[in-house]
Amino acid sequence: MTIKHSEADIIVKSPGRINLIGEHIDYNGGHVLPAAIDRKVTMWFRKKDTSICRVNSEDGGAFTFDIEQPLTISDTHWENYVLGVVDGIQKARPGKLAGFVLYYFE
């Protein structure tokens, strides 16, 4: 499923970055050099009137979950990134998150 640009309620773009560090320097108070890279992540969201969330990735992966049910760790690792963010939002603002459709691509 692809969400057309005009169907998205919210579009989020996040630029990529790296941190250049030496061995053991980051936790010993040394210098770290963050730098922007030419990669980014874009996500299109569309609100739904139900508690069901559907997440679609550019490579064809997809999964659904019910936002009103307890979230469980997935065996498919990339899904846990989304589930972790949803869990954090629910803990910070209980009852404020509704169902959505998300299309993720790079």
PyRosetta script that sets phi, psi and omega in degrees:
from pyrosetta import init, pose_from_sequence

init()
pose = pose_from_sequence("MTIKHSEADIIVKSPGRINLIGEHIDYNGGHVLPAAIDRKVTMWFRKKDTSICRVNSEDGGAFTFDIEQPLTISDTHWENYVLGVVDGIQKARPGKLAGFVLYYFE")
pose.set_psi(1, 132.4)
pose.set_omega(1, 177.6)
pose.set_phi(2, -118.9)
pose.set_psi(2, 131.6)
pose.set_omega(2, 174.4)
pose.set_phi(3, -88.1)
pose.set_psi(3, 127.5)
pose.set_omega(3, 175.5)
pose.set_phi(4, -73.6)
pose.set_psi(4, 149.1)
pose.set_omega(4, -178.5)
pose.set_phi(5, -49.2)
pose.set_psi(5, -41.6)
pose.set_omega(5, -177.3)
pose.set_phi(6, -72.0)
pose.set_psi(6, -16.4)
pose.set_omega(6, -179.4)
pose.set_phi(7, -90.6)
pose.set_psi(7, -12.1)
pose.set_omega(7, -177.2)
pose.set_phi(8, -76.3)
pose.set_psi(8, 134.3)
pose.set_omega(8, 173.9)
pose.set_phi(9, -81.9)
pose.set_psi(9, -35.1)
pose.set_omega(9, -178.9)
pose.set_phi(10, -139.0)
pose.set_psi(10, 135.1)
pose.set_omega(10, 173.8)
pose.set_phi(11, -119.8)
pose.set_psi(11, 125.9)
pose.set_omega(11, -179.0)
pose.set_phi(12, -117.9)
pose.set_psi(12, 129.2)
pose.set_omega(12, 175.9)
pose.set_phi(13, -121.9)
pose.set_psi(13, 130.4)
pose.set_omega(13, -178.7)
pose.set_phi(14, -126.0)
pose.set_psi(14, 118.6)
pose.set_omega(14, 179.6)
pose.set_phi(15, -72.1)
pose.set_psi(15, 151.4)
pose.set_omega(15, 178.2)
pose.set_phi(16, -83.0)
pose.set_psi(16, 155.8)
pose.set_omega(16, 175.9)
pose.set_phi(17, -153.4)
pose.set_psi(17, 161.0)
pose.set_omega(17, 176.8)
pose.set_phi(18, -130.4)
pose.set_psi(18, 159.8)
pose.set_omega(18, 172.6)
pose.set_phi(19, -119.8)
pose.set_psi(19, 119.4)
pose.set_omega(19, 176.3)
pose.set_phi(20, -91.0)
pose.set_psi(20, 121.3)
pose.set_omega(20, -179.0)
pose.set_phi(21, -135.4)
pose.set_psi(21, 157.3)
pose.set_omega(21, 171.5)
pose.set_phi(22, -93.2)
pose.set_psi(22, 169.8)
pose.set_omega(22, -179.9)
pose.set_phi(23, -62.4)
pose.set_psi(23, 131.2)
pose.set_omega(23, 175.3)
pose.set_phi(24, 64.7)
pose.set_psi(24, 3.5)
pose.set_omega(24, -174.7)
pose.set_phi(25, -77.8)
pose.set_psi(25, -32.3)
pose.set_omega(25, -174.8)
pose.set_phi(26, -65.2)
pose.set_psi(26, -36.1)
pose.set_omega(26, -179.5)
pose.set_phi(27, -99.4)
pose.set_psi(27, 3.8)
pose.set_omega(27, 175.6)
pose.set_phi(28, -108.3)
pose.set_psi(28, 16.4)
pose.set_omega(28, 175.0)
pose.set_phi(29, 81.4)
pose.set_psi(29, 13.8)
pose.set_omega(29, 179.8)
pose.set_phi(30, -82.1)
pose.set_psi(30, -177.5)
pose.set_omega(30, -177.1)
pose.set_phi(31, -85.2)
pose.set_psi(31, 142.6)
pose.set_omega(31, 175.6)
pose.set_phi(32, -125.3)
pose.set_psi(32, 138.8)
pose.set_omega(32, -177.7)
pose.set_phi(33, -112.1)
pose.set_psi(33, 100.3)
pose.set_omega(33, 173.8)
pose.set_phi(34, -77.9)
pose.set_psi(34, 146.1)
pose.set_omega(34, -179.9)
pose.set_phi(35, -147.1)
pose.set_psi(35, 143.4)
pose.set_omega(35, 174.6)
pose.set_phi(36, -75.0)
pose.set_psi(36, 148.6)
pose.set_omega(36, 175.4)
pose.set_phi(37, -125.9)
pose.set_psi(37, 171.2)
pose.set_omega(37, -174.2)
pose.set_phi(38, -87.9)
pose.set_psi(38, 29.5)
pose.set_omega(38, 177.3)
pose.set_phi(39, -114.7)
pose.set_psi(39, 156.8)
pose.set_omega(39, 175.7)
pose.set_phi(40, -154.7)
pose.set_psi(40, 164.1)
pose.set_omega(40, 175.4)
pose.set_phi(41, -120.6)
pose.set_psi(41, 135.1)
pose.set_omega(41, 177.2)
pose.set_phi(42, -124.5)
pose.set_psi(42, 136.0)
pose.set_omega(42, 178.6)
pose.set_phi(43, -131.2)
pose.set_psi(43, 133.6)
pose.set_omega(43, 175.9)
pose.set_phi(44, -109.7)
pose.set_psi(44, 129.1)
pose.set_omega(44, 179.7)
pose.set_phi(45, -116.3)
pose.set_psi(45, 144.8)
pose.set_omega(45, 171.7)
pose.set_phi(46, -133.7)
pose.set_psi(46, 129.9)
pose.set_omega(46, 179.5)
pose.set_phi(47, -70.5)
pose.set_psi(47, 150.8)
pose.set_omega(47, 175.2)
pose.set_phi(48, -125.6)
pose.set_psi(48, 158.6)
pose.set_omega(48, 178.9)
pose.set_phi(49, -91.7)
pose.set_psi(49, 7.3)
pose.set_omega(49, 179.0)
pose.set_phi(50, -118.6)
pose.set_psi(50, 178.3)
pose.set_omega(50, 178.5)
pose.set_phi(51, -91.7)
pose.set_psi(51, 1.1)
pose.set_omega(51, -178.9)
pose.set_phi(52, -84.0)
pose.set_psi(52, 132.6)
pose.set_omega(52, 177.0)
pose.set_phi(53, -113.3)
pose.set_psi(53, 138.3)
pose.set_omega(53, 177.1)
pose.set_phi(54, -125.4)
pose.set_psi(54, 127.3)
pose.set_omega(54, -179.6)
pose.set_phi(55, -115.9)
pose.set_psi(55, 127.7)
pose.set_omega(55, -178.2)
pose.set_phi(56, -123.1)
pose.set_psi(56, 134.9)
pose.set_omega(56, 176.5)
pose.set_phi(57, -107.9)
pose.set_psi(57, 159.7)
pose.set_omega(57, -177.9)
pose.set_phi(58, -57.8)
pose.set_psi(58, -33.9)
pose.set_omega(58, -176.1)
pose.set_phi(59, -84.8)
pose.set_psi(59, 8.9)
pose.set_omega(59, 175.6)
pose.set_phi(60, 99.8)
pose.set_psi(60, -8.3)
pose.set_omega(60, 176.4)
pose.set_phi(61, -69.5)
pose.set_psi(61, 146.6)
pose.set_omega(61, 179.5)
pose.set_phi(62, -157.3)
pose.set_psi(62, 151.0)
pose.set_omega(62, 172.2)
pose.set_phi(63, -154.5)
pose.set_psi(63, 160.8)
pose.set_omega(63, 178.3)
pose.set_phi(64, -127.2)
pose.set_psi(64, 154.7)
pose.set_omega(64, 173.1)
pose.set_phi(65, -153.8)
pose.set_psi(65, 159.4)
pose.set_omega(65, 179.0)
pose.set_phi(66, -99.5)
pose.set_psi(66, 118.8)
pose.set_omega(66, -174.9)
pose.set_phi(67, -68.0)
pose.set_psi(67, -16.8)
pose.set_omega(67, 178.7)
pose.set_phi(68, -89.4)
pose.set_psi(68, -4.3)
pose.set_omega(68, 177.9)
pose.set_phi(69, -102.9)
pose.set_psi(69, 154.4)
pose.set_omega(69, 176.9)
pose.set_phi(70, -58.5)
pose.set_psi(70, 135.3)
pose.set_omega(70, 179.3)
pose.set_phi(71, -78.9)
pose.set_psi(71, 141.4)
pose.set_omega(71, 178.3)
pose.set_phi(72, -123.1)
pose.set_psi(72, 152.3)
pose.set_omega(72, 178.9)
pose.set_phi(73, -67.0)
pose.set_psi(73, 136.3)
pose.set_omega(73, -178.8)
pose.set_phi(74, -93.7)
pose.set_psi(74, 151.5)
pose.set_omega(74, 173.1)
pose.set_phi(75, -77.1)
pose.set_psi(75, -17.2)
pose.set_omega(75, 176.9)
pose.set_phi(76, -93.2)
pose.set_psi(76, 106.4)
pose.set_omega(76, -166.4)
pose.set_phi(77, -56.7)
pose.set_psi(77, -41.1)
pose.set_omega(77, -175.6)
pose.set_phi(78, -63.9)
pose.set_psi(78, -27.5)
pose.set_omega(78, 179.0)
pose.set_phi(79, -64.0)
pose.set_psi(79, -31.0)
pose.set_omega(79, -177.8)
pose.set_phi(80, -67.5)
pose.set_psi(80, -24.8)
pose.set_omega(80, 175.3)
pose.set_phi(81, -62.9)
pose.set_psi(81, -45.4)
pose.set_omega(81, 179.4)
pose.set_phi(82, -68.2)
pose.set_psi(82, -46.4)
pose.set_omega(82, -178.7)
pose.set_phi(83, -62.1)
pose.set_psi(83, -36.2)
pose.set_omega(83, 178.2)
pose.set_phi(84, -65.3)
pose.set_psi(84, -40.9)
pose.set_omega(84, 178.0)
pose.set_phi(85, -66.9)
pose.set_psi(85, -43.7)
pose.set_omega(85, 178.3)
pose.set_phi(86, -60.6)
pose.set_psi(86, -43.8)
pose.set_omega(86, 178.9)
pose.set_phi(87, -60.7)
pose.set_psi(87, -43.4)
pose.set_omega(87, 178.6)
pose.set_phi(88, -62.9)
pose.set_psi(88, -41.7)
pose.set_omega(88, 178.4)
pose.set_phi(89, -64.9)
pose.set_psi(89, -43.1)
pose.set_omega(89, -179.9)
pose.set_phi(90, -63.4)
pose.set_psi(90, -37.0)
pose.set_omega(90, 178.9)
pose.set_phi(91, -71.4)
pose.set_psi(91, -35.8)
pose.set_omega(91, -179.2)
pose.set_phi(92, -76.4)
pose.set_psi(92, -35.5)
pose.set_omega(92, -176.3)
pose.set_phi(93, -138.2)
pose.set_psi(93, 72.7)
pose.set_omega(93, -176.5)
pose.set_phi(94, -54.4)
pose.set_psi(94, 136.3)
pose.set_omega(94, 175.8)
pose.set_phi(95, 77.0)
pose.set_psi(95, 2.0)
pose.set_omega(95, -175.6)
pose.set_phi(96, -94.5)
pose.set_psi(96, -13.0)
pose.set_omega(96, -174.9)
pose.set_phi(97, -100.6)
pose.set_psi(97, 131.0)
pose.set_omega(97, 179.4)
pose.set_phi(98, -111.2)
pose.set_psi(98, 175.6)
pose.set_omega(98, 178.5)
pose.set_phi(99, -62.2)
pose.set_psi(99, 155.1)
pose.set_omega(99, -178.1)
pose.set_phi(100, -156.1)
pose.set_psi(100, 163.5)
pose.set_omega(100, 168.7)
pose.set_phi(101, -114.2)
pose.set_psi(101, 133.6)
pose.set_omega(101, -179.2)
pose.set_phi(102, -126.5)
pose.set_psi(102, 131.3)
pose.set_omega(102, 173.1)
pose.set_phi(103, -117.1)
pose.set_psi(103, 118.8)
pose.set_omega(103, -174.9)
pose.set_phi(104, -110.7)
pose.set_psi(104, 132.8)
pose.set_omega(104, 174.8)
pose.set_phi(105, -151.8)
pose.set_psi(105, 161.3)
pose.set_omega(105, 179.3)
pose.set_phi(106, -107.1)
pose.dump_pdb("model.pdb")
